[in-house]
Amino acid sequence: MLREDNEAHKTAKKRRLHPVLLGIIACALLITGFALYYNNNTAFCVVVDGEEIGVVKNKEDFQSVIDELAREAEERLGSEVKFLIEADFRRIKGLSLDITPKEEIKQVLNSKMEYKVKAAAVQISGEKVVWVEDEEAARRVLDAVKAAFIEEDENSKLEGVEIEEEVLIVEDYVFPDKVLDEENAVAILLRGTDEIKVHKVKKGESLWLIARNNSMTVSDLKNANPDIKSETLQIGQELNLIVPKPYLNVVTREIITYNKGIPYSTKVEYDDSLWSWETRVKQNGIYGTKEVTARVIRKNGVEVEREILEERVLKEPVYRILTRGTKTAPSRGTGRFLWPTIGRISSPFGKRGREFHTGVDIAASVGTPVKAADSGTVTFAGWNGGYGRLIIVDHGNGFTTYYAHNSKLLVGVGDKVEKGQTISLVGNSGRSTGPHLHFEIRKNGEPLNPLNFFEK
Ligand SMILES: [Zn+2]
């Protein structure tokens, strides 16, 4: 029985695996299965800026969160965005892995992620100066900068406009706050800075004082405030303290037409009915007019060159015509005399105390013209002791006249003078107590009372 059992057992043993072996196999299978399961059950801990922000099953899941955020940002901003994110992935294994829900990761990322948007930079001589939304906007900004220096009207035609510097429009990703609206971008390009500094005029301040207090020159201050017309400021008036230094030099070429005056010239005609010292204006000169066509080159609105292309006379100028006398003075007097200057007699001819006054004194202010009382020849013109600056005219008929105390002599010895010609100016030279003309008439050297010779 036992044997049989044994036999049977043996037989069974032969047909089936030994239970121990079976156990081993099962165990192995279990371990393998577990190992397989364990090994397949991995995930990634996402580390951003050294901080674990969650666990994702795989890297693609994380990327899909980023893509989703990007799509949302692009929708919100209307332009392409690029996230600045550095994520490290740490592989983790475990039996039960706690995968962070997508929404949670998205929330965390949203709060800490920086992003740049696609924009167009205006690059001047290699330097990116301003960013605007896109290339189109950048073009409009450049056009507006050019337009700021174009003054077209019916008398000026724009021939061309160029920017001196090398200007490129470059697409680039920047932080969203770098992107300007077009108006601001234009202002910065024109002003050379985005800085604004305004000064409110206080009582007692002048341009000079404000300039000095802000380390500027008065001309800087005027350049920064082209609207200022006069030196007087109003209290409370606002002055810009930043001198514009445009990033760009806009060069414009205009063809302009304008009218310009043509100066007149002077013609001299001679007339023997006038004395040689007399000149009369026969005809006043009148400016003519011409139409000028010119090419004007301006840099940032300031003229740097003007080329005259054409000039057309619209109205000829009118000559100024002077008539000059040719009649020379006779050297002989008429024997009749003119009152030599305007003024009252302050001292008559004749006895004056112990002295004898050899002429009349005519009080007149300094500079009053003194006229030759009759035609003749100057025989003395210069300083003569108590007479001061003296002129003596010999009338060639035995008469001589003296003009003393002058401030200025207008004729010289040998000059022929005509009756009524201005020969000197009243003064106070020599022995004189106030401006006056001392006037003498002498016959053969003897002083006579001038009052007896005046024409009425
Ligand atoms: Zn006198």
Residues whose N, C-alpha, C, O or C-beta is under 5 A from the ligand:
A	BS01	ZN	V360 D361 H438
